């Protein structure tokens, strides 16, 4: 029996022809990265509230520079109806598949899963569901 780790799966080779995929424990148990440790999140909830309060008072470009995000994100936070309309338009034109590059996505997912694996070893993951 040979055990090999690839991405989120561990390959368990039994004999010469049979291979079983075994997911990492944190993938099965639905543990989540706390928001403050999640590298995919650019703004905290407090930042979002401040942007909503200042939207219209301070220019979009200045807000974007203050929070080190794109002007488009500022617009979507300030005007949720524009964000909703944008999502509907994207569905019509093919959604995120239009910008999907398989190799780049594979590398990003591998990097994220390794980070999540590291947090799991440090007991920093929290229990949750995908709905939260």
C-alpha positions as CSV (number, residue, x, y, z in Angstrom):
1,X,0.0,0.0,0.0
2,X,1.4,3.4,-1.1
3,X,0.1,6.7,0.2
4,X,0.7,9.9,-1.8
5,X,-0.6,13.4,-1.2
6,X,-1.8,15.4,-4.2
7,X,-3.7,18.6,-3.8
8,X,-6.6,18.0,-1.4
9,X,-6.6,14.3,-2.1
10,X,-4.5,11.6,-0.8
11,X,-4.1,8.8,-3.2
12,X,-4.1,5.4,-1.6
13,X,-2.7,2.8,-4.0
14,X,-3.8,-0.8,-3.4
15,X,-2.1,-3.3,-5.6
16,X,-1.1,-2.4,-9.1
17,X,-4.4,-1.2,-10.6
18,X,-6.6,0.2,-7.8
19,X,-6.4,3.8,-6.5
20,X,-8.7,5.3,-3.9
21,X,-9.0,9.1,-3.4
22,X,-9.2,10.1,0.3
23,X,-9.9,13.8,1.0
24,X,-8.1,15.7,3.8
25,X,-9.9,15.7,7.1
26,X,-10.7,19.5,7.1
27,X,-12.4,19.2,3.7
28,X,-14.8,16.5,4.9
29,X,-15.6,18.1,8.3
30,X,-16.5,21.5,6.7
31,X,-14.1,23.5,8.8
32,X,-13.8,27.1,7.6
33,X,-11.1,29.7,7.8
34,X,-12.0,32.6,10.2
35,X,-12.7,35.8,8.3
36,X,-9.7,37.6,9.9
37,X,-7.3,34.8,8.7
38,X,-8.9,34.4,5.2
39,X,-6.4,35.8,2.6
40,X,-9.2,36.0,0.0
41,X,-11.0,38.7,1.9
42,X,-9.9,42.3,1.2
43,X,-12.3,44.2,3.4
44,X,-13.6,43.7,6.9
45,X,-17.3,44.2,7.7
46,X,-16.3,47.5,9.5
47,X,-14.5,48.7,6.3
48,X,-17.7,47.9,4.2
49,X,-19.8,49.9,6.7
50,X,-17.4,52.9,6.5
51,X,-17.4,52.8,2.7
52,X,-21.3,52.8,2.6
53,X,-21.3,55.7,5.0
54,X,-18.8,57.7,3.0
55,X,-20.1,56.8,-0.5
56,X,-21.2,60.0,-2.2
57,X,-19.3,62.2,0.4
58,X,-15.8,61.1,-0.7
59,X,-14.9,60.4,-4.3
60,X,-14.8,56.7,-5.4
61,X,-11.2,57.0,-6.4
62,X,-10.2,58.3,-3.0
63,X,-12.1,55.6,-1.2
64,X,-10.5,53.0,-3.4
65,X,-7.1,54.3,-2.7
66,X,-7.8,54.5,1.1
67,X,-8.8,50.9,1.3
68,X,-6.4,49.6,-1.4
69,X,-9.2,48.1,-3.6
70,X,-10.6,48.7,-7.0
71,X,-13.0,51.6,-7.8
72,X,-15.4,48.9,-9.1
73,X,-15.6,47.3,-5.7
74,X,-16.3,50.7,-4.1
75,X,-19.2,51.2,-6.6
76,X,-20.6,47.7,-5.9
77,X,-20.5,48.3,-2.1
78,X,-22.1,51.8,-2.4
79,X,-24.8,50.7,-4.9
80,X,-25.8,47.1,-4.3
81,X,-28.3,47.3,-7.1
82,X,-25.4,47.9,-9.6
83,X,-23.7,44.8,-8.2
84,X,-26.9,42.7,-8.7
85,X,-27.3,44.0,-12.2
86,X,-23.7,43.1,-13.0
87,X,-24.1,39.6,-11.7
88,X,-27.2,39.2,-13.9
89,X,-25.3,40.4,-17.0
90,X,-22.4,38.1,-16.2
91,X,-24.8,35.1,-16.2
92,X,-26.0,36.0,-19.6
93,X,-22.5,36.3,-21.0
94,X,-21.2,33.1,-19.5
95,X,-20.4,34.1,-15.9
96,X,-16.9,33.5,-14.5
97,X,-16.2,30.8,-17.1
98,X,-15.5,33.6,-19.5
99,X,-12.3,34.5,-17.4
100,X,-11.5,30.9,-16.2
101,X,-7.9,29.8,-16.9
102,X,-7.5,26.2,-15.7
103,X,-3.8,26.2,-14.9
104,X,-4.0,29.5,-13.0
105,X,-7.1,28.3,-11.0
106,X,-5.3,25.0,-10.2
107,X,-2.3,26.8,-8.8
108,X,-4.6,29.2,-6.7
109,X,-6.6,26.3,-5.3
110,X,-3.5,24.4,-4.4
111,X,-2.0,27.4,-2.6
112,X,-5.3,28.0,-0.7
113,X,-5.7,24.4,0.3
114,X,-2.1,24.3,1.6
115,X,-2.8,27.5,3.6
116,X,-6.0,25.9,5.0
117,X,-4.0,22.7,5.8
118,X,-1.5,24.8,7.7
119,X,-4.3,26.6,9.7
120,X,-5.8,23.2,10.5
121,X,-2.6,22.0,12.0
122,X,-2.5,25.1,14.2
123,X,-6.2,24.5,15.2
124,X,-7.3,27.8,13.8
125,X,-10.1,26.6,11.6
126,X,-13.7,27.0,12.8
127,X,-16.8,24.8,12.3
128,X,-19.3,26.0,9.8
129,X,-21.4,25.2,6.8
130,X,-21.0,26.5,3.2
131,X,-24.2,28.6,3.7
132,X,-22.5,31.0,6.2
